[in-house]
Amino acid sequence: MIKAIVSDIEGTTSSISFVKEVLFPYAAKHLPDFLQQHWQDNAVQTQILAMADLTGTPINTAEEANRILQGWIAEDRKATPLKTLQGMIWKAGYESGAYTAHLYPDTAPALRQWHDKGLPLFIYSSGSIAAQKLFFRYSDAGDLTPLLSDYFDTTTGAKQDTDSYRKIADHIGLAAEHILFLSDIEAELNAARAAGMQTILLDREQQAPHSEHPVVSAFSEIVI
Protein backbone atom coordinates (compact mmCIF):
# COMPACT_ATOMS: atom_id res chain seq x y z
CA MET A 1 0.00 0.00 0.00
CA ILE A 2 1.26 3.47 -0.94
CA LYS A 3 1.17 5.82 2.06
CA ALA A 4 3.33 8.67 0.72
CA ILE A 5 4.68 9.92 -2.60
CA VAL A 6 8.06 11.50 -3.33
CA SER A 7 8.53 13.19 -6.71
CA ASP A 8 11.38 14.57 -8.74
CA ILE A 9 10.81 17.90 -10.55
CA GLU A 10 12.71 18.20 -13.86
CA GLY A 11 11.25 15.88 -16.47
CA THR A 12 8.71 14.57 -13.96
CA THR A 13 6.39 17.33 -12.76
CA SER A 14 7.84 19.88 -15.14
CA SER A 15 9.76 20.19 -18.39
CA ILE A 16 13.53 20.06 -18.37
CA SER A 17 13.50 22.85 -20.97
CA PHE A 18 12.01 25.35 -18.49
CA VAL A 19 14.94 24.87 -16.14
CA LYS A 20 17.55 24.78 -18.89
CA GLU A 21 16.13 27.57 -21.07
CA VAL A 22 14.60 29.93 -18.50
CA LEU A 23 15.91 29.43 -14.97
CA PHE A 24 19.57 28.64 -15.69
CA PRO A 25 20.06 31.55 -18.13
CA TYR A 26 18.27 33.94 -15.76
CA ALA A 27 20.59 32.99 -12.90
CA ALA A 28 23.69 33.16 -15.11
CA LYS A 29 22.76 36.62 -16.38
CA HIS A 30 22.01 38.09 -12.95
CA LEU A 31 24.74 36.29 -11.00
CA PRO A 32 27.53 38.91 -11.40
CA ASP A 33 25.38 41.79 -10.14
CA PHE A 34 23.86 39.65 -7.40
CA LEU A 35 27.29 38.68 -6.05
CA GLN A 36 28.52 42.29 -6.15
CA GLN A 37 25.43 43.61 -4.37
CA HIS A 38 25.18 40.85 -1.75
CA TRP A 39 28.82 39.86 -1.27
CA GLN A 40 28.82 40.74 2.44
CA ASP A 41 25.52 39.04 3.22
CA ASN A 42 25.96 36.20 5.69
CA ALA A 43 23.84 33.85 3.58
CA VAL A 44 26.01 34.49 0.53
CA GLN A 45 29.29 34.21 2.43
CA THR A 46 28.18 30.85 3.83
CA GLN A 47 27.90 29.55 0.26
CA ILE A 48 31.21 31.13 -0.78
CA LEU A 49 32.94 29.28 2.06
CA ALA A 50 31.26 26.07 0.95
CA MET A 51 32.52 26.72 -2.59
CA ALA A 52 36.03 27.18 -1.24
CA ASP A 53 35.78 23.83 0.51
CA LEU A 54 34.75 22.17 -2.75
CA THR A 55 37.46 23.82 -4.85
CA GLY A 56 40.20 23.64 -2.23
CA THR A 57 41.12 27.31 -2.72
CA PRO A 58 40.03 30.56 -1.02
CA ILE A 59 37.55 32.71 -2.96
CA ASN A 60 38.20 36.35 -2.13
CA THR A 61 36.18 38.34 -4.63
CA ALA A 62 32.80 38.34 -6.31
CA GLU A 63 34.57 38.08 -9.67
CA GLU A 64 36.34 34.86 -8.65
CA ALA A 65 33.09 33.38 -7.35
CA ASN A 66 31.25 34.33 -10.52
CA ARG A 67 33.88 32.71 -12.74
CA ILE A 68 33.64 29.41 -10.84
CA LEU A 69 29.85 29.46 -10.64
CA GLN A 70 29.42 30.24 -14.33
CA GLY A 71 31.56 27.19 -15.08
CA TRP A 72 29.42 25.06 -12.78
CA ILE A 73 26.25 26.33 -14.47
CA ALA A 74 27.66 25.38 -17.88
CA GLU A 75 28.50 21.90 -16.53
CA ASP A 76 25.07 21.57 -14.81
CA ARG A 77 27.02 20.67 -11.70
CA LYS A 78 24.88 19.50 -8.78
CA ALA A 79 26.79 21.54 -6.19
CA THR A 80 24.85 22.72 -3.15
CA PRO A 81 26.42 26.25 -3.07
CA LEU A 82 25.48 26.82 -6.72
CA LYS A 83 21.94 25.54 -6.21
CA THR A 84 21.50 27.72 -3.13
CA LEU A 85 22.74 30.89 -4.83
CA GLN A 86 20.63 30.17 -7.91
CA GLY A 87 17.61 29.88 -5.64
CA MET A 88 18.31 33.31 -4.17
CA ILE A 89 18.43 34.84 -7.65
CA TRP A 90 15.37 32.97 -8.92
CA LYS A 91 13.37 34.34 -5.97
CA ALA A 92 13.65 37.84 -7.40
CA GLY A 93 12.58 36.59 -10.83
CA TYR A 94 9.51 34.82 -9.52
CA GLU A 95 8.49 37.73 -7.31
CA SER A 96 8.89 40.24 -10.13
CA GLY A 97 6.70 38.14 -12.42
CA ALA A 98 9.54 37.56 -14.89
CA TYR A 99 8.32 33.96 -15.22
CA THR A 100 6.20 31.28 -13.57
CA ALA A 101 7.33 27.69 -13.09
CA HIS A 102 6.26 25.30 -15.81
CA LEU A 103 4.13 22.29 -14.88
CA TYR A 104 2.82 19.56 -17.13
CA PRO A 105 -1.01 19.90 -17.36
CA ASP A 106 -1.56 16.66 -15.44
CA THR A 107 0.70 17.58 -12.51
CA ALA A 108 -1.47 19.90 -10.44
CA PRO A 109 -4.66 17.80 -10.76
CA ALA A 110 -2.77 14.68 -9.67
CA LEU A 111 -1.13 16.41 -6.71
CA ARG A 112 -4.52 17.73 -5.60
CA GLN A 113 -6.15 14.31 -6.01
CA TRP A 114 -3.43 12.54 -4.02
CA HIS A 115 -3.50 15.23 -1.34
CA ASP A 116 -7.27 14.92 -1.07
CA LYS A 117 -6.83 11.18 -0.54
CA GLY A 118 -4.68 11.97 2.48
CA LEU A 119 -1.35 11.02 0.92
CA PRO A 120 1.60 13.12 2.15
CA LEU A 121 3.49 14.53 -0.86
CA PHE A 122 7.21 15.28 -0.93
CA ILE A 123 9.67 16.72 -3.44
CA TYR A 124 13.25 15.53 -3.95
CA SER A 125 15.30 17.58 -6.40
CA SER A 126 18.90 18.63 -6.92
CA GLY A 127 17.66 22.23 -6.74
CA SER A 128 17.80 23.76 -3.25
CA ILE A 129 14.81 23.44 -0.94
CA ALA A 130 14.32 27.20 -1.15
CA ALA A 131 14.24 26.99 -4.97
CA GLN A 132 11.77 24.09 -4.83
CA LYS A 133 9.41 26.08 -2.61
CA LEU A 134 9.58 29.03 -5.02
CA PHE A 135 8.94 26.69 -7.95
CA PHE A 136 5.68 25.38 -6.52
CA ARG A 137 4.60 28.70 -5.00
CA TYR A 138 4.91 30.48 -8.35
CA SER A 139 3.83 27.67 -10.66
CA ASP A 140 1.72 27.93 -13.82
CA ALA A 141 -1.11 26.41 -11.77
CA GLY A 142 -0.76 28.84 -8.87
CA ASP A 143 0.51 28.20 -5.36
CA LEU A 144 0.74 24.45 -4.80
CA THR A 145 2.86 24.56 -1.64
CA PRO A 146 -0.15 23.81 0.62
CA LEU A 147 -0.28 20.37 -1.03
CA LEU A 148 3.33 19.51 -0.19
CA SER A 149 4.48 18.16 3.16
CA ASP A 150 8.25 18.63 2.82
CA TYR A 151 11.20 18.95 0.46
CA PHE A 152 14.59 17.25 0.06
CA ASP A 153 17.68 18.40 -1.84
CA THR A 154 21.38 17.54 -2.15
CA THR A 155 21.89 18.21 1.57
CA THR A 156 20.16 14.85 2.06
CA GLY A 157 22.50 13.21 -0.44
CA ALA A 158 23.03 12.52 -4.12
CA LYS A 159 19.93 11.45 -6.01
CA GLN A 160 21.58 8.31 -7.33
CA ASP A 161 22.75 7.24 -3.86
CA THR A 162 20.62 4.57 -2.20
CA ASP A 163 21.38 5.96 1.26
CA SER A 164 19.63 9.22 0.31
CA TYR A 165 16.34 7.38 -0.05
CA ARG A 166 16.85 5.58 3.25
CA LYS A 167 17.29 8.97 4.90
CA ILE A 168 14.12 10.26 3.21
CA ALA A 169 12.12 7.26 4.41
CA ASP A 170 13.44 7.79 7.94
CA HIS A 171 12.48 11.46 7.81
CA ILE A 172 9.00 10.69 6.52
CA GLY A 173 8.61 8.07 9.21
CA LEU A 174 7.32 5.27 6.99
CA ALA A 175 8.74 1.96 5.89
CA ALA A 176 10.32 2.48 2.46
CA GLU A 177 7.99 -0.11 0.93
CA HIS A 178 5.05 2.24 1.57
CA ILE A 179 6.66 5.16 -0.30
CA LEU A 180 6.34 5.69 -4.06
CA PHE A 181 9.15 7.57 -5.82
CA LEU A 182 8.50 9.21 -9.20
CA SER A 183 11.30 10.25 -11.57
CA ASP A 184 12.32 10.34 -15.22
CA ILE A 185 15.85 9.12 -14.37
CA GLU A 186 16.46 5.37 -14.33
CA ALA A 187 19.48 5.59 -12.01
CA GLU A 188 17.50 7.54 -9.41
CA LEU A 189 14.73 4.97 -9.52
CA ASN A 190 17.27 2.18 -9.15
CA ALA A 191 18.64 3.82 -6.01
CA ALA A 192 15.16 4.34 -4.56
CA ARG A 193 14.19 0.75 -5.30
CA ALA A 194 17.40 -0.51 -3.67
CA ALA A 195 16.32 1.39 -0.55
CA GLY A 196 13.02 -0.49 -0.65
CA MET A 197 10.75 2.14 -2.21
CA GLN A 198 8.21 1.52 -4.93
CA THR A 199 9.04 3.32 -8.18
CA ILE A 200 7.51 4.60 -11.40
CA LEU A 201 9.38 6.02 -14.39
CA LEU A 202 7.84 9.13 -15.99
CA ASP A 203 8.50 8.88 -19.72
CA ARG A 204 7.01 12.22 -20.78
CA GLU A 205 8.28 12.01 -24.37
CA GLN A 206 7.45 8.30 -24.66
CA GLN A 207 10.99 7.59 -25.77
CA ALA A 208 12.36 5.61 -22.84
CA PRO A 209 14.22 2.40 -23.58
CA HIS A 210 13.24 -0.77 -21.76
CA SER A 211 12.93 -0.09 -18.05
CA GLU A 212 12.83 -2.40 -15.07
CA HIS A 213 10.39 0.04 -13.46
CA PRO A 214 6.71 0.59 -14.26
CA VAL A 215 6.47 3.30 -16.94
CA VAL A 216 3.83 5.98 -17.49
CA SER A 217 3.78 9.06 -19.69
CA ALA A 218 1.63 11.19 -17.36
CA PHE A 219 0.59 11.38 -13.72
CA SER A 220 -2.99 10.69 -14.80
CA GLU A 221 -1.93 7.12 -15.64
CA ILE A 222 -0.82 6.42 -12.08
CA VAL A 223 -3.37 4.48 -10.03
CA ILE A 224 -2.94 4.70 -6.26
Secondary structure as UniProt FT lines:
FT   STRAND          4..7
FT   TURN            11..13
FT   HELIX           16..18
FT   HELIX           19..23
FT   HELIX           24..38
FT   TURN            39..40
FT   HELIX           42..55
FT   HELIX           62..75
FT   HELIX           80..96
FT   TURN            105..106
FT   HELIX           107..116
FT   TURN            117..118
FT   STRAND          121..124
FT   HELIX           129..137
FT   TURN            140..141
FT   HELIX           145..147
FT   STRAND          150..152
FT   TURN            154..156
FT   TURN            159..160
FT   HELIX           162..172
FT   HELIX           176..178
FT   STRAND          179..183
FT   HELIX           186..194
FT   TURN            195..196
FT   STRAND          198..202
FT   TURN            204..205
FT   STRAND          215..216
FT   HELIX           219..221
//
